[in-house]
Amino acid sequence: MTTLLLMFHMMLALALVGIVLLQRSEGGALGIGGGGFMSGRGTANLLTRATAVLAALFMLSSLGLTILAASTTRPRSILEDIQATAQPVEAPGEPAAPSVPVAD
């Protein structure tokens, strides 16, 4: 489920970037806001609405991914996982007497 939603999210991001790049520049600071193949008031409304719809879907998919990520139960770190599965270690006992006699 997460993979499917993540792929949908990536497609929305690419579509949103494409729609924003198609829109006409209003600033004109660089002198590149000239006419293009999409000009006029009707296409501006279409692009504005498409941007709003894609932005809303992008936010919803972001929220869905956040909820899915929060609902998964995994150990927070490798160390916590190791501590949860580790067996208790017993303290060593007294050393055994040597089998070979020791000279005084």
LUMZATOR-123133 format. One record per residue: residue number from 1; x, y, z of N, C-alpha, C in turn. Coordinates in nm, 3 decimals. Example, Ala and Ser with C-alpha at 12.3 -4.5 7.8 and 13.67 -1.06 7.14 Angstrom:
<tipas>
 vexmar    n_xx    n_yy    n_zz   ca_xx   ca_yy   ca_zz    c_xx    c_yy    c_zz
      1   1.319  -0.569   0.780   1.230  -0.450   0.780   1.320  -0.330   0.780
      2   1.285  -0.225   0.708   1.367  -0.106   0.714   1.290   0.003   0.787
</tipas>
This chain:
<tipas>
 vexmar    n_xx    n_yy    n_zz   ca_xx   ca_yy   ca_zz    c_xx    c_yy    c_zz
      1   0.081  -0.119   0.000   0.000   0.000   0.000   0.086   0.126   0.000
      2   0.192   0.122   0.080   0.281   0.238   0.088   0.349   0.262  -0.046
      3   0.390   0.156  -0.113   0.458   0.172  -0.241   0.364   0.232  -0.345
      4   0.242   0.187  -0.347   0.144   0.241  -0.441   0.118   0.389  -0.416
      5   0.101   0.425  -0.289   0.077   0.565  -0.255   0.200   0.650  -0.283
      6   0.318   0.594  -0.263   0.441   0.668  -0.292   0.457   0.693  -0.441
      7   0.423   0.595  -0.523   0.430   0.615  -0.669   0.329   0.720  -0.714
      8   0.209   0.718  -0.658   0.107   0.818  -0.690   0.156   0.957  -0.648
      9   0.221   0.965  -0.534   0.275   1.091  -0.483   0.383   1.146  -0.576
     10   0.469   1.058  -0.625   0.575   1.102  -0.717   0.517   1.151  -0.850
     11   0.415   1.083  -0.901   0.350   1.129  -1.025   0.282   1.263  -1.005
     12   0.220   1.282  -0.889   0.159   1.412  -0.859   0.264   1.522  -0.852
     13   0.378   1.493  -0.793   0.484   1.593  -0.782   0.534   1.633  -0.921
     14   0.555   1.535  -1.009   0.601   1.565  -1.145   0.496   1.643  -1.223
     15   0.369   1.607  -1.208   0.263   1.679  -1.277   0.250   1.822  -1.225
     16   0.267   1.839  -1.096   0.259   1.973  -1.037   0.373   2.061  -1.086
     17   0.492   2.006  -1.095   0.605   2.082  -1.148   0.579   2.120  -1.294
     18   0.528   2.027  -1.373   0.499   2.054  -1.513   0.394   2.162  -1.531
     19   0.287   2.157  -1.452   0.180   2.257  -1.462   0.232   2.395  -1.421
     20   0.313   2.400  -1.317   0.367   2.529  -1.274   0.460   2.588  -1.380
     21   0.538   2.502  -1.444   0.629   2.552  -1.547   0.555   2.597  -1.673
     22   0.436   2.545  -1.697   0.358   2.589  -1.813   0.295   2.726  -1.795
     23   0.278   2.768  -1.671   0.211   2.895  -1.646   0.298   3.012  -1.688
     24   0.232   3.120  -1.724   0.301   3.239  -1.771   0.362   3.313  -1.652
     25   0.483   3.360  -1.672   0.552   3.435  -1.568   0.492   3.574  -1.558
     26   0.460   3.619  -1.440   0.402   3.751  -1.420   0.507   3.855  -1.387
     27   0.621   3.811  -1.335   0.723   3.906  -1.292   0.792   3.974  -1.408
     28   0.836   3.898  -1.504   0.906   3.953  -1.618   1.041   4.013  -1.584
     29   1.098   3.976  -1.472   1.226   4.034  -1.430   1.339   3.992  -1.523
     30   1.330   3.874  -1.577   1.436   3.827  -1.667   1.401   3.848  -1.813
     31   1.284   3.898  -1.840   1.244   3.923  -1.977   1.205   3.798  -2.053
     32   1.165   3.691  -1.983   1.132   3.566  -2.050   0.984   3.532  -2.037
     33   0.901   3.626  -2.005   0.760   3.598  -1.984   0.675   3.622  -2.106
     34   0.730   3.609  -2.224   0.657   3.639  -2.347   0.548   3.539  -2.377
     35   0.479   3.560  -2.489   0.369   3.473  -2.528   0.420   3.334  -2.562
     36   0.333   3.239  -2.542   0.370   3.101  -2.569   0.255   3.032  -2.640
     37   0.262   2.900  -2.645   0.155   2.827  -2.713   0.027   2.827  -2.630
     38   0.036   2.854  -2.502  -0.082   2.864  -2.417  -0.092   3.008  -2.368
     39  -0.181   3.082  -2.426  -0.199   3.219  -2.378  -0.347   3.251  -2.377
     40  -0.382   3.351  -2.303  -0.522   3.390  -2.293  -0.578   3.364  -2.156
     41  -0.696   3.419  -2.133  -0.758   3.409  -2.002  -0.812   3.269  -1.973
     42  -0.864   3.201  -2.072  -0.922   3.068  -2.051  -0.819   2.966  -2.007
     43  -0.703   2.968  -2.069  -0.601   2.872  -2.029  -0.541   2.907  -1.894
     44  -0.539   3.037  -1.860  -0.489   3.076  -1.728  -0.581   3.019  -1.620
     45  -0.712   3.026  -1.643  -0.805   2.968  -1.545  -0.789   2.817  -1.538
     46  -0.771   2.753  -1.652  -0.751   2.608  -1.654  -0.625   2.569  -1.579
     47  -0.516   2.637  -1.605  -0.390   2.605  -1.537  -0.397   2.636  -1.388
     48  -0.466   2.742  -1.352  -0.481   2.777  -1.211  -0.562   2.671  -1.137
     49  -0.670   2.627  -1.199  -0.753   2.523  -1.136  -0.679   2.389  -1.130
     50  -0.608   2.357  -1.238  -0.531   2.232  -1.238  -0.423   2.235  -1.131
     51  -0.359   2.349  -1.112  -0.258   2.362  -1.008  -0.320   2.344  -0.870
     52  -0.436   2.403  -0.849  -0.503   2.391  -0.719  -0.544   2.247  -0.691
     53  -0.597   2.179  -0.792  -0.638   2.039  -0.773  -0.517   1.950  -0.747
     54  -0.411   1.968  -0.824  -0.291   1.887  -0.803  -0.227   1.916  -0.668
     55  -0.229   2.042  -0.626  -0.173   2.075  -0.495  -0.254   2.011  -0.383
     56  -0.386   2.011  -0.396  -0.470   1.948  -0.294  -0.446   1.796  -0.289
     57  -0.437   1.733  -0.405  -0.408   1.589  -0.408  -0.269   1.558  -0.352
     58  -0.173   1.646  -0.380  -0.037   1.628  -0.328  -0.038   1.635  -0.175
     59  -0.111   1.730  -0.120  -0.120   1.742   0.025  -0.189   1.620   0.087
     60  -0.295   1.571   0.023  -0.364   1.453   0.075  -0.276   1.329   0.069
     61  -0.200   1.314  -0.039  -0.111   1.198  -0.046   0.003   1.211   0.054
     62   0.050   1.333   0.080   0.152   1.353   0.183   0.098   1.314   0.320
     63  -0.025   1.354   0.348  -0.087   1.318   0.475  -0.106   1.167   0.486
     64  -0.147   1.103   0.377  -0.164   0.958   0.377  -0.033   0.885   0.401
     65   0.075   0.933   0.338   0.206   0.872   0.360   0.252   0.890   0.504
     66   0.222   1.005   0.562   0.259   1.028   0.702   0.185   0.935   0.795
     67   0.056   0.915   0.770  -0.024   0.826   0.854   0.024   0.682   0.840
     68   0.055   0.641   0.717   0.106   0.504   0.698   0.242   0.484   0.765
     69   0.327   0.584   0.758   0.459   0.572   0.820   0.448   0.567   0.972
     70   0.353   0.639   1.028   0.337   0.640   1.174   0.272   0.512   1.225
     71   0.197   0.442   1.141   0.126   0.324   1.187   0.212   0.198   1.184
     72   0.322   0.199   1.115   0.407   0.081   1.112   0.481   0.068   1.244
     73   0.489  -0.055   1.293   0.559  -0.079   1.419   0.690  -0.149   1.390
     74   0.795  -0.077   1.407   0.929  -0.130   1.389   1.015  -0.084   1.506
     75   1.122  -0.155   1.535   1.213  -0.105   1.638   1.274   0.028   1.592
     76   1.300   0.115   1.686   1.352   0.246   1.652   1.497   0.241   1.607
     77   1.572   0.146   1.657   1.711   0.136   1.616   1.755  -0.010   1.624
     78   1.867  -0.037   1.569   1.922  -0.173   1.572   1.955  -0.213   1.715
     79   2.004  -0.119   1.794   2.040  -0.150   1.932   1.919  -0.192   2.014
     80   1.805  -0.129   1.992   1.683  -0.169   2.064   1.641  -0.309   2.023
     81   1.658  -0.342   1.897   1.622  -0.474   1.849   1.714  -0.579   1.911
     82   1.842  -0.549   1.921   1.938  -0.643   1.980   1.909  -0.662   2.129
     83   1.878  -0.554   2.199   1.850  -0.563   2.341   1.722  -0.642   2.367
     84   1.628  -0.635   2.278   1.502  -0.707   2.297   1.519  -0.857   2.279
     85   1.613  -0.898   2.193   1.630  -1.040   2.165   1.750  -1.102   2.238
     86   1.828  -1.024   2.309   1.949  -1.076   2.375   1.911  -1.160   2.497
     87   1.988  -1.267   2.519   1.971  -1.352   2.634   2.056  -1.297   2.749
     88   2.008  -1.308   2.872   2.089  -1.259   2.984   2.215  -1.344   2.999
     89   2.324  -1.277   3.028   2.453  -1.345   3.043   2.477  -1.369   3.190
     90   2.514  -1.494   3.223   2.542  -1.527   3.363   2.685  -1.486   3.397
     91   2.703  -1.447   3.522   2.837  -1.410   3.567   2.922  -1.536   3.578
     92   3.050  -1.526   3.545   3.135  -1.645   3.554   3.154  -1.685   3.700
     93   3.166  -1.816   3.721   3.186  -1.868   3.856   3.334  -1.860   3.895
     94   3.367  -1.927   4.006   3.507  -1.928   4.050   3.588  -2.015   3.956
     95   3.713  -1.975   3.931   3.794  -2.056   3.841   3.823  -2.194   3.902
     96   3.831  -2.290   3.816   3.857  -2.426   3.861   4.004  -2.437   3.904
     97   4.030  -2.534   3.991   4.168  -2.556   4.036   4.250  -2.610   3.919
     98   4.378  -2.572   3.913   4.461  -2.623   3.802   4.479  -2.774   3.810
     99   4.483  -2.839   3.697   4.497  -2.984   3.696   4.642  -3.028   3.715
    100   4.733  -2.941   3.690   4.876  -2.971   3.709   4.919  -2.904   3.840
    101   4.992  -2.976   3.924   5.035  -2.914   4.051   5.132  -2.799   4.023
    102   5.118  -2.697   4.102   5.205  -2.580   4.088   5.313  -2.586   4.193
    103   5.439  -2.562   4.153   5.550  -2.565   4.249   5.546  -2.441   4.337
    104   5.592  -2.465   4.463   5.592  -2.352   4.557   5.715  -2.271   4.546
</tipas>
